[in-house]
Amino acid sequence: MRTKIKSLSKSDIGKTVTVKGWIKTVRQSKACTFVALNDGSVFNNLQIIIDTNYPEYETLVNNLSTGASIAATGELVQSPGKEQAFEMKASEIEVIGACDAQDYPLQKKHHSLEYLRTIGHLRARTNTIGAVARVRNALAYATHTFFQQRGFLYIMTPIITSADCEGAGEMFQVTTLDINKPPLTEKGTVDYEKDFFGKPTYLTVSGQLNVETYACGLSDVYTFGPTFRAENSNTPRHLAEFWMVEPELAFADLQDDMECAEAYLKFALKYALEQCPEDIAFFDKFISKGLLERIQHIISTPFARVSYTQAIDLLKKATKNFEFPVEWGCDLQTEHERYLAEEHFKTPVIVYDYPEKIKAFYMRHNDDGKTVAAMDILVAGVGEIIGGSQREERYDVLVKKLNQMCMSERDYWWYLELRKYGTVPHAGFGLGFERLVLLATGLENIRETIPFPRYPGHANF
């Protein structure tokens, strides 16, 4: 029976177990051969010792190479070395899948993260990407745990949509029409009535609008799934396909929204720290010095809160030379966000009450006539990690905002009806899950945080 390496402990010393995994390194000495084995369940390898008196020792050792998969059975013994508490003294080795060491793309040397993207089918076997996968898994589990423990219902919102949540139009179109010869109307435009859904449809940029409908019938809900944006951006902070965590709180205002977002972020990071200590220690040592301290600081420190207007005043008074201008009414850039979190407040900061003109149509209009009840959470190393708002629950105000933004009431008839039939104040936020993985790992490029990154010019594997 197979035992995963993660489940082994000092209490298993003296027991005979079977492990299966991939060889990281093979090292021979006069008396024995040392094999470092990893099955992906934990960061640290299990050292396996094969004595020279093993039957057909030379034949076996010649078939052991980096990348090969094996099953190893033997007694766990206390290790004399300092790097591990125990090791296996092998009594039986089975080569499951041999590996040609000369052709194996993951040689025993440093490989750049850019190179590893070209071998996406193998990069999970590396220390860095394996650690990312385990941290990502922990953060995903923590996400569901946090909301489930607080009575939220998990709602699976559609990936194909006919509504643009952000109103930006940067969406991937979904069609079954022949793009080389589409059917045309009498006016010469594409006849979408002959398309699969009978209208133009797209890959969603957000599940928010859909999940709002369930919040307005079931109270607290959340969605967590893939979203897409056809933005021609090659920055280390953007992907064309990414995952979003989007809770929606009924009978809630912006204060409730901010408190939920802060509590969620702290809970998720704390859980990852508890479940993946070896992985985060690796990132702290080799990827981003001080990562562990930064994560612990986020978990233990109350977030600062400042209005957008106050934030602009702080940025104007800063002695730092910013690349992008700072004026009331402009959107904050990453350099502004990071300055506030890293240099001024030295802690995560929630900026709220943004100018209406730079925010989405669904955000609640404030009484000052200039701002909306929106908030962003800014963190060191990343900048904005969460964006949210209280939603506009007043029918007449929402209709007016749609018209001002030249958006069709007909396209959002169902969204408007939520404001006609038993409307309630509600609020929610969206967290780009890959940015949370960036925060927890200290990596610089978001393309390393997802198994198969999609960005302009790249949709491999």
N, C-alpha and C positions, 0 to 999 in steps of 0.2 A: 504493500500500500504506500502510495507516494505521500511524503510529508513536505510541505512548503518550508523553505529556508526561514521565512519570517517567523514561523511558529516554533522554531527551535530555541531552546534556552539552556542555561546551565543545569537546570533540573533534569535535562535529558542526557547528561553525561553518563555513560555506562550502558545506554540503550542502543540497540541496533535499529537503524532507520534507513529508508530509501528516499533519495532526492533525485529530482530530474531537472535539467536545465542546460544552459549553454556555457561552454568553456570560455573564460575570459583570458586566462594565461596558462601556459604549461612551462614548468621549470624542472629541469632534471639535475640530480646530484648523483654521487656514487652509490648512495644507499637507497635512494627512493626518487619518486617523481611527485612533484607538488602540482596539483590542479586547482585553480581558482574557478569555482562554479557559481553561476547566478541564475536564478529562475524568474527574476523580475519582481518578486514579491517584496523585496527589501533592498536597500542600497548596498549593504555589505555582502561580499562574496563568502561562500563557505569553502575553506581550504580542505582539499581531499588529498590524503597521503597514500600513494601506491608503493608498497615495498617491492624490492627487486625479486623477492621470492614468490611474487604473484605468478600463477601459471601463465606461460607464454608471455612473459613480461615485455620482451622487446617488441613482439608483434603488436601488443596492445598499445604501448607507448607510441609507436610509429603511427597509429591511427588517431591519436589524440592531438588536436590542434585547436588554436583559437577559432571560435565560431562553430565548432562541432557540438552536437547535442548528445548528451549521455544520460544514462540512469546509473546512479552510484548507490550501492548498499554497503553499510559498514557500521562500526561502533563509533559513537561520539566519545572523544577523549578530551581531557583538559589540554589546552594548548600551552606549550612552553613559551610561545612568543607573546609579545605585548599587543599585537594588532588584533587578536581575536581571543575570546575566552575559551573556545573549543574548536575542534577540527574533527574530521572524519578519518578513521583508519579503514580504508576500503577493503572489503572482502569479495566484492563483485562489481565489475564495471561492464556496462553494455553500451556500445556505441549505437545510438539511435539514428543519427544523421551525420555522416562524415562531412568534412569541409576541406576544400582545397585551400590550404593556407596561403599559397602564392597568389591566388586570384581573389581571395576574400577582401572586400573593399574596406573593412575595418581592421587595418593593421595595428600593431602595438605601437602607436605613436599618436601625437595630437592631431585631431582633425577639426577644421574650422566648422562653425555652425552653418556657414553658407554651403560648404561641401556636403554636410550631412543632409541638407534639404534635397540634394540631387540623388540621394539614396534613401528616400523616405521609407522604403519598404524594410530597411535594416536599421534605421537610426534609433529605434526604440531599444536596441541592445546597448547603446552607449550609456555611460554614467549620467550625463547631463539630461538627455531626453527621457531616459528611464525615470530619473528623479522628477522631472517635470510631469510625467504621466501620473505618478503616484500622488504628487501634490495636487494636481488638477482633480484627480479622483476624490481626494479628501475634501477639497473645496466644494465639489458637486454634492457629495454626501451631506456636508454641513449645510448647504443651501436648503436641501429638502428637509433636513432635520430641524433647522431653525424655524421654517414656516409651518411645518407640520406640528411642532410642539406648541405653536401659538394659535392653532386652530384654523390656519389658512387651508383652502382647498386647492389642489393642483389642477389647473385647467390646461388642456392641450389645445393651443390656438392654431389656426391654419397657417400653413406655409405659403399657399397660393392665395392671393388676395386681389381685389379690384380697387382697394382703397389705399391711398398714400398717407401713412400716419404722419410723417414729418412735413409733407407738402413740398418737398424739395425736388421730387421727380427723378431722383437718382436710383432707379429700380431696374432689375432684370426682368425683361418681359418673358412671359410663358405663352407659347403658341404652338399649335399643330399645323398651322398654315404653311404652305410652300413659300419660303421666304424669297425664292427666286421668281416666283410667279403667283403672288397672292391674288385672291378674288377681289375685284374692285366694285365699288358702288357706281351709280350713274355719274356721281361727281368726281370720280377718279381716285377716291380715297380707299384705303383697305376696308373691305367689308368684314368686320369682326363678327357679324351675326353668323357667319359661316365657320367661325373658329370653334374650338371645342366647348368653351364656356359661353359662347354667344356674345362676348364682350372682351375688351382688352383686360388681361390679367397679368400679375407680376409676382415675383418672389417677395415676400414680406420684408420690410425693414424693421418691423416691430410687431409684437403681439398685443400691444397696449390697448388699442381701440377694441379689439375683440374681447380681451379679458375684462375690460370695463363693464361690458354687458353682463358678465357673471357677477361682478362685484355689486351691480345694481339689482341683484336678485338673490345672491347667496352671501353677501357681506365680504369678508376678507378672502381674497384669492391670490394666486400667483401663477405665472407661466414661466417656463424655463426651456428654451429651445433655440434652434438655429434661425438666424436672420441674415439678410443679404443687402448689400449696398453697392451699386454700380458706380462707385466714386473712383475716378482715375487718380488714386493716391498711392504713392510709393513710400510713405513715411513708415518708420518703425512702430507706429501706433495704430495703423489701420489695416484691416483685412476686408476682403470682399464677402467672405462668409465667416460669420462669427456667432457666438451664442450670447443670448441675453437672459438675465434674470429680471423679471418684471412683476412685482407684487402690486396689488391694488387694494386699498383700504377704504371700506365704506364707512360713512358717518365719521369722516376724518378730515382734518385740515392740514396745512403745511407743517405745523409743529409736530403733529402725529407722524407725518411722513419723515421728517428729519430724524426723529427719535428712533423710528423703525429702521431707517437706513444705517444709522450709526451703530445700533445694536447688532444688526445683521453683519456688518463688516467686521466688527470685533469678534463675533461668534465664529465666523468662518475662518478667520486667521488663527484664532485660538485653537480651533479644532485641528487645522492643518499642522500647527506647531506640535500638538500633542500626538498626532498620528504619524507624522513624518519627520521626526527629529533628526535622523541621520541625513535625510535628503536636504533639509534646510540648513543643516550644519555644513554640508558640502557646498551649497550655494554661498553661504556666508564666507567660506574659506577661499573658494576658487572663482566665484562669479561676481559677488558684490560684498565687499568688506563692510561690516556693520549691519548687514541685513537682519540678523537675529535681534539686535538691539532696536532697530527701527520697527520691526513687527511687534515686539514687546511694548514699545512706546505707544503704538497705535492702540493696542489692546487695553492698556492701563490708563490712558490719558483722555480726559473729556475733550471732545472736538471743539475748536474755536468756532464761533458763529459771528458773521459780519454781513451787513447788507452789501449789495452790489455797489451802491453809492459810496459807502465807506471804503470798500475795497479799491475803488477807482482813486479816491483821495490818498489812500496809502501808497498806491503804485505811483502816483504823481509825485509824492514826496520822497520816494525811494531814490537813493543815489546811484542805483544801478542803471546802466544804459540798455534799454530794451530795443530789440530790433523792430518790433511793431509798436505803433503809437498807442497812447493811453488817453482816451477821451470818453466821457460819459456817453453811452449809446453804442460803443463798440463792443464786439464780442471779445472775451478774454482769450488770449492765446496761451499755449502751453507754457511759454516762458513766464507769463504773468502768474499763472496758476501755481507753478512750481516755486516762484519767488515767495508767494504768500504762504505756502505750506512749509517750505524748506528754510527760508531765511527770516521772514517776518514773524510768523506765529510759531515756527518750529514744531508744528503739530498739525494733524489734519484739520482742515477748516471747511466750514459750510458757508458758502456764499448764497444769499437769498434775495428775492425781490429784484429780478432782472428787468431791464427795459422790455416793454411789450414787443417792440419792433424786431428784436433779435431772437424771439422765442416762438414756439409752435402755437397754432391756433387754439388748441384745446386748454391752454393754461389760464387759470382764473384771473380775471381783470381785477387789479387792486383799486381801492377807493381813490388813490392819488391820480388816477387817469393816465399814468405814465408807465407803471410797472405791472408785472404779473407775479403771482404767488409761485415762483419757481425757485429751485435750489440745486446747487451742484456741490458735491463733496470733492475736495482737492487733497491729494496726498503726495508726499515726497516721492520723487523718482518717476512718477507717472503723470501727475497733473489731475485732470478730471477723471474720476473713476465711477461716480454715480451722478445721474441727472434726474431730477424729478420735479413734481409740481402738484399743487392742488388743482383739480380739474374744474373747468368752467361748467357749473351745474345749472346755470340760468339760461333758459331757452332763448329768450330775446337777445341776450348778450352774445351767445354763441352764434346765432344767426347773423348778427351784425359783424362779428369777427370773420366769419366765413366770407361774407360779401366784400369786406375790406381787403381780404387776401385773394379775391377773385377765385374762390373755391366754390364748387357747385353744391348747393343745398341738396340737389337730387342725389348726388353721389354719397352723401352722408345722412340720408333721410332716417336711417335706422339709429344712427348715433344721436341725432336730434331728438328722436322719439323717447330716448332714455330721459330727456329733460322735460318731456311732456307728461309722462306717465309715472308719477311717484318719484320725482327727482330727489336725490340726496347729495349732500356734500361728500366728495370722495377725493382721494389723493393716491399717488403712487410714484414709483421711480423705476429707472432702468439701470442695470449695471452690466457693462460689457464684460462678460465672464473672463475673456482672455486678458483684460487689463487687471483683473483680480489675480490671475495667475502670474502676470508680470510683477505685481506688487509682492506676492508671496515668494517669488524665486529670485528677484533682483535682476532678471534678464533684461537686456536692453531692447531686443527686437521681438515684437509680438508674434512673428512668424515661427518662433520656437515654442509657443505656448499651446499650439493646436496640432493634432497629429498630421494633418495634411493641409497646409496653408493654401488659401486661395487669394491671389492678389493680381493686379494687372499683368497680363502676359504669362501667368503661371496657374495652371490647373492640372498639374501632373498627379499621377497615381489615382 
